[in-house]
């Protein structure tokens, strides 16, 4: 089957996740800047961080399936596994906000980020080991950012036990790293030309 339905479903789930997160923001009771900062300031910051993460996954997901127009059952389940972790973002973000960045919520938020990162790696590897997956391996290469990110998440989780606010620093750092546009897929597509669905039916020589 083609990836169009998978992509459409994933886009819809990500849109709902973002909507649920923004609906969870506390609305100031007053009409001053002070009311906004005291009531919604932290919530807006954690929302922006989680929104950036959702945007990063949406962007990378789009690039990934540019190289994989045809999917099978294993890819569908790997994609659902990723959506499971991403769908927890509204919960862990809200808990982090409501507890004013307490230790356990910060650790759980970090575990949520780590789980989503691992799930994306599983999805990428699942696709890479399907017929036609050589394109994924050629386009992404060593994927240094994909290797560094889980390490930074683990560092952040460890620091959260010392000081939760410090634990957020590696989480923000990962988001900043991934905000830098990743041109690997575009470069690969420009070099190889458009990918047809028929190419996915070819045997992977690797």
N, C-alpha and C positions, 0 to 999 in steps of 0.2 A: 504494500500500500504506500501511497505517497505521504509525505510529511505534512501536507497542508492542514489536515484535520488535527494532527498533534499540535502543530504550531498555533492554530486558532484556539484550541482548547487551553493551551498553556498561556496564551495572551489573555484569555478571559479570566483565568485563575489569578494571574498576576495583577490584573486590573482590580479584581475583587479584593485581593490582599491589600493593595494600596488604599482602596476605599475604606475598608474596615479600619485600617490604621489611622486614617485622618478623622474618621468618625469618633475614634477613641480619645481625641484631644480634648482636654478640659477647656470649656469656654469661660473666659473671665466674667465675673459677676459685675464688676465695675466697668468704667469707660476710660480709664487712664492707662498710660504706658506702664505704670507700676503694677496695676492689676494684671496686665498682659504678661509681664515678666514673672511675677510671683505665681500666677495661676498656670500659665501655659509655657513659660520660658523653657523649662527642662523638657517638657513634652515635645515642643517644637524641635529642639535639638536632637532628641532621640528619634523623632519621626524622620527628620532629614537624613540622619545616618542610615536608618533602615530603608528609607526610600531610595537612597543612593545604591544600597546593596541590591534592592529589587531591580533597579535600572541597570546595574552592571550585569546581573544574571539574564535579564531580558535581552540586553545587547549581545552578550556572548552566546546565548541560546540561538538567537537569530543567525549569527555568524556560523555556528556549528552546523545548523541545518541547511545552510547554503551549500555545504559540502555533502549533505546526506539527504537527497530528495526522496529516498525510499526507506521505509522503516519496517521492522518486524516486531513480534511480540516482546522480545527481550528489550528492545529499545523503548517500547511503550511503557513497560514496567519500570525501567530505569528512569524514564522521564517522570513517571508518577512518584517515584521515590524522591526525586528532587523537589517536586511540588509539595510533597508532604512536609519537608523541612522548611520550605519557604512559607507555607501556610501557617507555620508556627510563629512567624515574625510578629504579627499583631499582638499575640499573647505575651511573648517574651519582652517586646518593646514596651507594652503597657505596664508590665510588672516592674521592669527596670525604672520606668518613670514614676510610678506610684510609690515606690519604696525609696525614691531619691537616690538611686544608684547604691543600693545595699549590696552586701557581699554575695549572698546566694543568688539573687536575681541577675547580678553581673556575670557570675559564673554560668548560670543557665543560658543567658544571652550569648555568651561566648561559645557554649556547647551547641547552641542553635546555629551560629555562624559556621562552626566547624563541621557540623552535620551536613549543612547545605553545601559546603565546599567539597566534602568527601562524596556526596551524592552527585555533584556535577562531574567530578573526576570519574566516578563509576559510569555515568552516562557517556562521557567522552570516550572512555576505554571500551565500553560496550559497542559503540558505533565503530571505533577504530579496529575492532576485531571481527567485524562483519565483512562480507564480500564488498569490495570497493573501499574498505577502510584505510587503505594505504594513503588515500588523499588526506585523511585527517592527520595521520602521522607526519606526512610530508609538510602539511600546512602549519601545524602547531610546533613541530620540532620538539625541543627539550621542555618547553613550557615552564620556564623558570619561575614565573609569577605563580603558576599553579602549585609549584612545590613549596615556595616560600610562604604562601598564605596560611596553610594549616599550621606551620611552625609558629607564625606570629599569633595565630589564634591561641595556641597552647601557651605561649608566653603570656598573653593577655589574661587567660584563665588563671595561670599561676600567680600573676601579679594581683589579681582580684582578691585573692586570699590575704594579701598584704595590705592593699589599699584599693578598693573598688574603682575609684576615679582614675588611678594610674593604670588599672587594668584595661580601661577603655582606650588608652593611647594606641596599643597595637591594633585594635579593631579599626580605629580611625585610619591608621597608617595603611592597612590593607585596602580600605576603600579608596584612599588617595592613589595608591599604586595602580589600582584597576581603572581609575578615572582617566588615566593617560590612554588615549585611543590606541587600540590594538589593531595594527594594520596587517597582521600576518595573513589573514584570510583574503583580504583584498589583494595583497601582493600575489598570493598564490593563484587566485582566480584570474588576475590580470595576466599572469605568466602562462597559465594553462588554458585559458579561454573558458567559455560557458560550459557548465556541466549539464549533461542531459541525463534523464532518468535511466536510459538504457545502459549508461556506463556503470550504474550500480549493480547491474545484473552480471557484470563480468567477474570472473574469479579474481580474488586478491592474490597476487603472486607471493605475498609475504607469508 
